[in-house]
Amino acid sequence: MYVKVSGKPVFDANGEFRGYRGTGTDVTAIMRAQQAEASLRTVEAEARESEQRYRKAQLELEHANRVATMGQLTASIAHEVNQPITAAVTNAQAALRWMSAEPPDFGEVSEALAGIIKEGNRASEVIGRIRALIKKAPPRKDAVSINDTILEVVALTRTEAANNGVLVRTQLAEGLPPVQGDRVQLQQVILNLILNAIEAMSGVGEGERQIFIGTGNESEGVLVEVQDTGPGLPAATLDLLFNAFYTTKPGGLGLGLSICRSIIEAHNGRLWASPNVPRGATFHFIAPAHPGGAS
C-alpha cells in the first residue's frame, strides 16, 4: 500500500508549537498504474529491439541467399561478360585492319570504334547488375518497373536456361504502373523462381522444357507469374512450400521460397503457388503499385 502524506506545524495563540496537522491519501492505484506504464514501456522497448534484431538477421539471410544464388550462376555470368568483351576485341581487330588498308577506311574504323564503345557499355551493365544483386544495402521504396526488372533477370539467366535446354518466353503487359519496393529484392525473388523452374524441369524430356513469365494488372497491384512444365506440385505440399527449411531437393536448405515470401510480404504483397494441368507449376506474386504512379 502507498500513502501520500502532507502536513504543517500548528501553533497556539502564544506561538507555542502544539504539533502537526496533516492528511493522508491512498495513492496505491496511481503508483501501480505508473509501475505498469513503466513496465509496458520496457516491454515495448524490448519488443522493438527484438524486432530490429530479427529484421537484421532476415536481411543477412536474404543477402546470403543472393550471394549463394549468384554462385550458382557463375558460368552464366562469365558467359554474359565474355560476350561483349569478345565482340569488343573483334571490333578492335577490324579497326586495325581498316587502319592498315591503303588507303585507310576511316568510315569502317569509326563504326568499329563505336562497336567497341557499345560492347564496353554492355559489359559494364552486366557487371553493374551483378554488383547490385550481391551488395548489402538497406531496403528501398522506389517506383520500380516490374517488366524491366524481369527482363534484366531473364538476361542474367539466359545462359543457364540454354545450358539446360530450357526455352524462356515472356508476355509482359503494357502500361503497367510501377510497383513500390526494392528493385534488387524483387530481382532476387524473380531470380529464385526462374532457377527453381529450371531445376524442376531437369527430369523432363528435351524440347518440352519451357518457362513462361507473364505480368498483368490486378486490383491489388501488379501480378507476376512464373510457369514451368516440370513434374508439378502435389496438392499436399502447396501449404508447405514456403515454410523455412522445407525442401524437396537433395542437399537443399529450404530457404529460397521462404525468403521470397518474406520479401514479397515486406512489400505488402502476397506470393503463392498452384499446380498446372496437365503438368508443371505456377508461382504467382502481387506487388502493390507505387502511389506516385510513375517510374
Helices and strands as residue ranges (DSSP letters): E 3-11, E 17-26, H 28-72, H 74-100, H 106-134, E 142-144, H 146-156, H 158-163, E 167-171, E 179-181, H 183-200, E 210-218, E 221-228, G 235-237, H 256-266, E 270-275, E 281-287
